[in-house]
């Protein structure tokens, strides 16, 4: 008989949980991706105007990378308190922090007004964005994974993942609309501020929805058991979630980090760096490049739940490997299609790349959730995911732009992504399949080893 924590929830309740996680992650990714698109299009001129165009873009992407540097710290802080206090409270806080920083970017003075203080202020706000996003992802996917039907966990947990393409779609759509209706001078003067200020409205909507959902039943059950053990005479001191993760799950953290390399690097090359490459090397207009990313992001949104559902049938590892191998093989054709300068080929290049990326991104939520025990799951999943982002997504546009400047060719960039794909393939191959795990089984209480520990080398769940 299923325990209350593992029994399938009422359909309406589960849909509300999924909607809350999806809308919240969409808003947070909108804020994060909006910065990336603006970094490629206008920040190099507004905040680094004394540099030549490509160097200005490099400096702009450097502030973009700073946001990733703050994500591990966000993962540690939010993971710790998320495992102690619950998923919901921390998700509300992350949404407020991200939205507030994005809104403030829309009010920033530029280099022309305050000089070097402008990029400093921009960098500080980018740090706040990264800190908030570092805590957002783990809580959002866990809230759904711990509520959802275990038999369809891959499908349901993939919905918060669609917040990334939805946020990209929203950010790119707003920028595309503004660049279409405004002159270049008007967009550079004030139009770029509109999508950042719009974040304030979106955050209010997301906050209202997130406050309406319940805490994870799996977490509540684990917390009750922990409190009961604390009151017993034989109780031992509860270890910090981070300490417990590094003791019981360090192999899983390394697997998660390796699994993220190809997923993270390929995504930012396909969606952020492409705005630089297509406009500077392929002679494509800014509007055309934005439109291609816009349409491809809509397709990306649609295929993620399908990949998630397939992972429920085939397992997390086979689907993930399809994406990693596929992205590696696609990189040379990807740039070849862009080099033709045609919109159809540009759209094909980005769409295929994002569909293959979705095969990694969709099962990732369930895959990482199933690796860790409940009272350290927020910390473990967040640390594995966000520490990898420092080496993967953070420098990806920066490295790609530097390689383009140095070699004036896409070949080194393709090899860079292929190397990341090989690393991810190795990580996923050595991982254990997690599809059939019960999120309440073998849960080490308060960071202690369970009475019947799994065999040596087997990860705790």
N, C-alpha and C positions, 0 to 999 in steps of 0.2 A: 504494500500500500504506500502511496506517495505521502511524504510528510507535508505539512502545510507549507513549508518553505519551497518544496519542489513541485507541488501540484500546479497544473496550469492555471493561471489567473483568469478572472472573468475577461472576456474579449474586450469589452468597453474600457475596463480599467487598464489593460495592457496597451490598448491603442492610445489612451491618454498619457501613459508613461512614455511611450514612444514619441508621441507628438511633442511632449515637453522637452525631451532630450534632443529631438531633431531641431525644433525651433531655436532652442538655446544654442546648440552647436552651430547652426546656420548663422546666427547673429555673430557669434564669436569668430567664426571663420570669415565672415564678411568683413569684419573689422581687420582681421589679420591680413587677408588677401588684398584688401583695398590698399593697404600700405605698400604691398609688393608691387601692385600695378602702378600706383602713383610713383614709387621709386624708379620704375623703368621709364615713366612717361614725363613727369614734371619736376620731381624733387631734385634731380640733378641740376636743373636750371634755377630753381627757387632757393635752394639751400647751399648749393656749391657752384655758384655762377662764375667763379674765377678760374675754374678748371676747363680743359678742353672737353668736348661732349662725352667721349668714352671714359675718360678718367673721372668725370663728374658722375657718370653712371656707376662706376666702380665704387666711389665713395658713398653714393646713394644706397647701393646694395650692401655696403658695409654696415650702415645703420639698420638696414633690413635684417642682416645677420645677427645684430646685437639682440634682437627680440628672441632669437633662438637660444642665445646664451643664457637668457633668464629663465627659459623653460625648465631646465633641470631643477633650479631652485624652487620654482613653482610646484614641480612634481613632488619634491621632498616635503615642502610645507603643507600643501593641500593633501598629499597622500597621508601624511602623519595624522592630521586632524580629521581627514575623511574616514580613516580607519578607527579613530577614537570617537568622533562625534556623529558620524553619518555622512552619507553621500549628498543628501539634499541641501544641507546648510552650506556646504562648501561650493556647490554648484551655483547657488544664488550669489555668493560673494564673488566668484570668478566672473560672473556675468556683469555685475556692477563695476568691477575693476576694469574689465576690458572695454565696456561701453563708455565709461568715464574718460579713459585715456584716448580713445578714438575721437570722441567729441572734442576733447581739448586740442587734438591735432588740427582740427578744423578751425580753431581760433588762433593758431600760432602765427606770430609775425615771421616774415621771411628774412633772408639775408640782407635784402635791400633796406629793411627797416631797422634791424637791430644788429646786423653784422654777424660775427661768429657765435653770438648767443643763440641764434636761430637753430643751427644744427645741434647744439648742445641740448636745447629744450626738446627737439625732435627725438634725440637719442634717449633721453630720460623717459619720455612717454612710450617710446618703443619698448623699453625695458619693462614698463608696467604691463604693456600688452603681452609680452612674452611670458612674464610671471603668471598672469591670469590664465593664459592658454595652457601653460604647463600643468595647471591643476584641473582644467576643464575636461580634457579628453577622457582621463581615467574615470572620473565621476559619472560622466554622461553614459559611457558604454556600460559601466557596472550597474547603473540604475536599471537599465533595460535587461542586461544579462541576468541579474539577480531577481528580476520580476518575471522573466519570460518562461515560456514552455521549453523545457530542456530539449525536447525532440526537434524544435525549430529555433534553437538559440542562435544559430548562425544567421538565419534570416532576420529575426527580430533585432539582434544586436548590430546588424549591418545598417539599420536605418539611421542611428546617430552618425554613422560614417558618411551618409549622404549629405550631412551638414557641410562637409568640405566642398563638394562640387556645387551644392546649393549656395553656399556663401560666395564661392568663386563666381557662380552664375549671377548672383545679385550684385556683387561688386563690379564685375566686368560689364554687366548690363547697364548699371547706373553710369559708369564711366563712358561706355559706348554711346549712350543716349546724349550725355552732356557734350562729348566731342563732336557729335553729329549736329547738334542744334546751336552750339556756341562757336564763335570764331576762336582761332588759336590764341589770340591775345586775351579774349574774355575768359577762356578756360584757364589760362595761366595766371590771370589776375585774381579771379574770385571763383570761377566755376569748379575748380578742383576741391574747394572747401565743402561744397554741398553734400557729397556722399559721406564725408566724415561727420558732419553735423546731423545727418539723417540717422546716424547710429543711436542718437539719444532717444528718438521715437521708437526704434526697433527694440532697444533694451527694455523700455517700459512694457512693451507687449510680451517679450520673453520672460520678464520678471513675474508678470501676472500669471502666466501659464505655469512657470516652475513652482511658484508658491502653492499651486493647487494640487500637486501630486504628493503621494505618500512616500515615506522612506522605504528603502529596500527591505523586504521581509527576511531575506537571508541574513542581512546585516543585523537586523533587530534580534533575530534568533541567536546569532553568535554573541551579540552584546549581552543578552539575558543570561546565556550560559557562562560568559566571563564574569558577570556580576555575581552569579551564584557561587562560582568557584572562589571568588575573592572573599566571600563571607565564611568559607569553610576553614577549619582549623589547619588543613594541610595546604592552604593556598600558597603559591609562590608569586614573587613579584612579576608583574606583567612587563615584558620587554617592549621597548619602543618598536613600532612597526618596521622602521628602517633596519634595526638590528636583527629582527626576526627574518626579514626578507634576505639579508645578506648571509644569514646562517642557514636557512632552509631552502632558499630559492635562488642562490647566486647563479647556478647554471641556467635557470630559466630567464634571468635578467639578461645574461649574455646572448641567449638565443633570441630574445625579443629585440635586442639591439641589432644583432646581425640581420634579422628578418626585416628590420625597418630600412636598411641602407638603400637597397634598390628602390623600394617603394617611395621613400622620402626624396631621394636625389632625382629620380626620374620625374616625379611630379613637379618639382620646382623648375627643372629644365624645360619641361613641356609647357607649363603654364606661365612662368615668370620670365625666364631667360628668352623664351621665344619672342617676346615683345621687343627685346633688344636685337636678336638675330634677324628676325624677319624684316625689321625696319631699317637696319644698317647694312646687312650683307645681302639680303634677297631683294631689296628695293620695294618692299611691300609697305603700303601706307599704314599708319597707326590705326586707323579705323578698320581696315581690312583684317589686321592681326587680332584686334579686339573681338571682331565679329566671329572669327574662327574659334577663338577660345570660348566665346559665349555659347555657340552652338554645340561644340564638343563637350562643354561642361554639362549641358542639358542631357546629352546622351550618357555621359558618365554617371549622372544622378540616377538615370533609369536602370543602368546595368548593375549597379552595386547590390541592390537586394537580390537580383537574380544570381549573382556570384555567391552571395551569402547563403541562399537556399541550396545551391549546388554543393556548398561545403557541408551542409547537413546530410547530404546523400553520399558524397565521396570522401569527406573528411576535410579538415582544415589544411593539412599539408599538401595534398595533390592540387587543390585549387590555387594555393599560394605559389606553388612551383610553376604552374601554368603562367602566372603573371610575371614571375621573376625571369624565367627563360624567355618569355615572349617579349618583354621590354628590352632585354639585352639584344635579341635578334632584330628588333625593330629600329634601333638607333640609326644605323647607316641609311636605311630607306627613309627614315623620318626626315633627316636633313636634306636628302636628295629631292624629296617631294617639295620641301619648302624652297629650295634653290630655284625651282622652275618659275616662281613668282606668281603662279596662278592660284586663285582663291580655292578652287576645287581641290587641288593637290595639297594646299596648306591645311584645309579642313580635314582631308583624309589623314594627313600626318598626325595632327593633334588628336583626332577622334580615335584612331587605332591605338595610339599611345595611351590615352586615358582609359580605354576599354581594358587594355592589358593591365594597366595600373590598378583598375578596380578589382581584378582577380586577386591582387595582394591585399588591397585595402579592405575589401568586404569581409573576409574571414578573420581579419586581424583582431577585431573587437572581441569576438568569442574566443579565438585562439589564445590571446593574452589573458583574458579573464579566467579561462579554465586552467591556466598554469599555476595560479596562486591561491593560497588559503584565504578565507573570508576576512579575517582580522588583519591581514596584511595585503589584501588584494588591491586596494586603491594605491598603496605605496608601490607594490611590485609592478603592476601594470604601468603606472605613471613613470616610474624610474626607468624601466626598460624602454618605454616608448620615447620619453623626452630626452634622456641622456643621448640616445642615438641621434636625435635631431640636431645636436650641436655639431656632430661630425658629418651629418648627412644633409638635411635640408638647409641648415644655416649657411654653409659656404657654397652650396651648389650654384646659385646664380652668380656669385662672386667668382668662383673657380671657372665656370663656363665663360664668363665675360673676359677674365684674364687670359684664358687659353685662346679665345678668339682674337684678342688684341696681340698676343705674342706670335701666334702661328697663322693668323688670318685664314683659318680653315676650321671646318666642323669636325674633322677626323679625330683630333685629340679629345673633343667633347664626347664623341660617340664612345671612344675607348674608356673614358672616365665612367660613363654610365654602365658600360659592359662590365668593368671591374667591380662596380657595386653590385650588379646582378649576380656575378659569380660568388661574391661574399654571402649574399642572401640565400642563394641555392645551398651553399654549405651549411648555413645556420639552420635552414628548414629541414634539410636531410637528416641532420643529427638530432633534431627535436623529436619528441614523442607525440604521437597523435593524441589529441585531447577531446575529440568530438563526443565520446561517450561518458565523459566524466560528470559526476554529480557535484555541483558547487558546494554542497554541504558535507561531502564525504572527506575523511582524513584531514579534518580541519584542526591543525595544531592550536590548542587553546592558549590564547595570550602569548603566542610565540614559543610555547613549549612543544617538545616532540610528543606526538600522540602515543598512547599506550602500545598500539600495534603499528609501528612505523613501516612504511613501504620498503621494498627491497632497495639495497644500496644503488644509488644512481638514479632511482625513480623519483620524479618530482612530486612534492606534496601538492594536493589540490584543495 
